[in-house]
Amino acid sequence: MAIREWPKAERPREKLLDRGSEALSDAELIAILLGSGVRGSSAVDLARKLIERFGSIRELLRADRSECLSQLGLGPARYALLRAALELARRHHLDRLRAGPLVSSPETTREFLLSQLRDRPYEVFCCLHLNARHHLIAFEELFRGTIDGASVHPREVVKAALARNAAAVILAHNHPSGVAEPSHADELITNRLRDALALVDIRVLDHLVVGDGLCMSFAERGLL
């Protein structure tokens, strides 16, 4: 049965408007993005099948283009909608970071970095550039590596921070393995970056390592 034939209170879009988005199931939220189903399946049925196929909403949204487009009912337009929804969520977290000093909102910083980095299949080294009051100037991805590492060049990190007129920085990178424990190499490059940036009066406030659902803080571990 098509969704338009359902009782009004059970249709995902009307349900969201009447009761709020939190009242919807995962499949109902995806169904709103899909807009319609396919022959023999409503949008909600299609959404359930996609979530079952990929294992979760997270895996569906992080799946690559070719894998998505191989699924019945997922064409380029719907794939674009799913990617746009994910990117909006990431930018929502970025806007929250700009609301105040980052040192006073460590959990917001962690949430943002998790949304940006935890699903990357390769290592990414990033920098949060801050002004003298520790408000966010910009978030920048500086280096992209492989599944088990990324080459980080202190000269380029210093150049990027100076270009943003940053007074302080928070460094961050992900571990695609999901394990947030820092390696010996992570500790060495953190010390090199701290010393290089100190030469131009830019302070490293923290270095966060992003795993699967967890961020490890160098500052909290006493490693800075």
PyMOL commands that set and color helices and strands:
alter all, ss='L'
color gray80, all
select helices_A, chain A and resi 3-5+8-10+12-19+21-23+26-34+43-54+57-62+65-69+76-97+102-104+106-117+154-163+184-198
alter helices_A, ss='H'
color red, helices_A
select strands_A, chain A and resi 124-130+136-144+168-174+203-210+215-217
alter strands_A, ss='S'
color yellow, strands_A
deselect
rebuild
show_as cartoon
